[in-house]
Amino acid sequence: MASTGMQIFGFVLALLGIMGATVATLLPNWKVSADVGSNIITAISQMQGLWMDCTWYSTGMFSCTLKYSVLSLPAYLQTARTTMVLCCVLAAMGLCLASLGLKCTRWGGGRRSKRQAAIASGGCFVTAGFLCLVPASWFTKEVITNFLDSSVPESNKFEPGGAVYVAFVSAGFLFVGGSIFCMSCPGKRHGAQDLVLLPPPDKLLLQQQQQQLLQQQQELQHQYCSLSPLDNKTGYSLQDYV
């Protein structure tokens, strides 16, 4: 089972992963224009993200346009939107479960409950890392394919932007953090320690009867010792009649 220090390290990595995934989802530079305009009135840099397209002009102006229509977007962009949002939601759920599964916290129940919460959080982190890796890989493939296509004009060619690299690094953090929490899964050695050996039913019944008999004897002895000396006399004495 993972130690407390390793769990804290995995929690920090998962926290960095969800922060990076959220930033990558919101950044507009998933792909950046590869050409540089020579005219003063042309755009010198174009960036396209999951939610908006931004343009830097040589005059210093900066403008962004939101992508309102979902159906007009290509399939890889729609998939990237959906999977990145699911990644952030699932990673946030994993953080909540991880806070309950940490050994250094007081909440979360006993060892068994904490172990189950840690394993569930590890599964959430690993799944979130996979959901973050898929859109980043697919988006990069589409950008490189269009860049190498000779039929695409030079002005429409793009390169992978910084948001893609942030998504790759965040996926790695989530994978490592989830793997550390999944190490909380009990093995064979830990499973043997949780076994409780019970005696057979007949021996258990005999032990209960012996305990009841011993308890009755102790009660009788206590009652006998609590009697006064006058009550303990069993014979006659001449002094009683003088």
MOLIN-V865590 format. One record per backbone hydrogen bond with DSSP energy under -0.5 kcal/mol. NH is the residue of the N-H (numbers start at 0). CO is the residue of the C=O. Records with the same first field share a line. If there is no record, write none. Layout:
BEGIN
NH = CO ; CO
END
This chain:
BEGIN
6 = 2
7 = 3
8 = 4
9 = 5
10 = 6
11 = 7
12 = 8
13 = 9
14 = 10
15 = 11
16 = 12
17 = 13
18 = 14
19 = 15
20 = 16
21 = 17
22 = 18
23 = 19
24 = 20
25 = 21
26 = 22
29 = 47
30 = 47
31 = 158
32 = 45
33 = 156
36 = 42
41 = 38
43 = 55
44 = 55
46 = 53
47 = 30
48 = 51
49 = 26
52 = 64
53 = 46
54 = 62
55 = 44
56 = 60
57 = 41
59 = 56
62 = 54
64 = 52
66 = 50
67 = 65
72 = 69
77 = 73
78 = 74
79 = 75
80 = 76
81 = 77
82 = 78
83 = 79
84 = 80
85 = 81
86 = 82
87 = 83
88 = 84
89 = 85
90 = 86
91 = 87
92 = 88
93 = 89
94 = 90
95 = 91
96 = 92
97 = 93
98 = 94
99 = 95
100 = 96
101 = 97
104 = 101
113 = 109
114 = 110
115 = 111
116 = 112
117 = 113
118 = 114
119 = 115
120 = 116
121 = 117
122 = 118
123 = 119
124 = 120
125 = 121
126 = 122
127 = 123
128 = 124
129 = 125
130 = 126
131 = 127
132 = 128
133 = 129
134 = 130
135 = 131
136 = 132
137 = 133
138 = 134
139 = 135
140 = 136
141 = 137
142 = 138
143 = 139
144 = 140
145 = 141
146 = 142
147 = 143
148 = 144
149 = 147
151 = 148
155 = 152
156 = 153
158 = 31
160 = 29
162 = 28
163 = 160
164 = 160
165 = 161
166 = 162
167 = 163
168 = 164
169 = 165
170 = 166
171 = 167
172 = 168
173 = 169
174 = 170
175 = 171
176 = 172
177 = 173
178 = 174
179 = 175
180 = 176
181 = 177
182 = 178
183 = 180
184 = 181
190 = 186
191 = 187
192 = 188
193 = 189
194 = 191
196 = 194
197 = 195
203 = 199
204 = 200
205 = 201
206 = 202
207 = 203
208 = 204
209 = 205
210 = 206
211 = 207
212 = 208
213 = 209
214 = 210
215 = 211
216 = 212
217 = 213
218 = 214
219 = 215
220 = 216
221 = 217
222 = 218
223 = 219
224 = 220
225 = 221
226 = 223
230 = 227
231 = 227
232 = 229
239 = 236
240 = 237
241 = 237
END
